[in-house]
Amino acid sequence: MIPKDPLSQLKDIHLPQTGGFWPPAPGWWVLAFALLVAIAILVWALRRRHLKNRWLRQAKAELAILEHSGAKEPQWFTQINGLLKRAARERYPDENPEALSGEQWASYLLRHLPNERIAQQPVVDALVNSVWQPHPTAEPALAIEFARTWLEAQKC
């Protein structure tokens, strides 16, 4: 027997199922991997920079304490010079700055100051020489300002 209408036995057209959002296409996997690598490199670089400049943050904190206790005494100027020497040792370990004193130390400080070297010469000389003078000639405010400028110039 032949059916009456063979077209009635046909089924309607079915569209294929959509793939959904998971699993993503290979291009998305590559993009996600590249993004993770970029984030990891960024975190590593920021952490390295943070650890590399830890000495600078500590020096600035100690400078703030010295600023509040500023006195025109040789001991106070010894503390500022000690702070600058410790910072210089951390920033330039191969140059052995902790062994310098007097004119050598003053020229070292000025050599590592990128600008305003000539303007800072009297302040540096007074700062370095005030360690040995019974009545220091340097002004604590100028010494603090120079130390802050010098530390800022040493950023990595």
HELIX and SHEET records of a PDB file:
HELIX    1   1 PRO A    6  GLN A    9  5                                   4    
HELIX    2   2 PRO A   26  LYS A   52  1                                  27    
HELIX    3   3 ARG A   54  HIS A   68  1                                  15    
HELIX    4   4 PRO A   74  ARG A   91  1                                  18    
HELIX    5   5 PRO A   93  GLU A   95  5                                   3    
HELIX    6   6 PRO A   97  ALA A   99  5                                   3    
HELIX    7   7 GLY A  102  ARG A  111  1                                  10    
HELIX    8   8 ARG A  117  ASN A  129  1                                  13    
HELIX    9   9 PRO A  140  ALA A  153  1                                  14    
END                                                                             
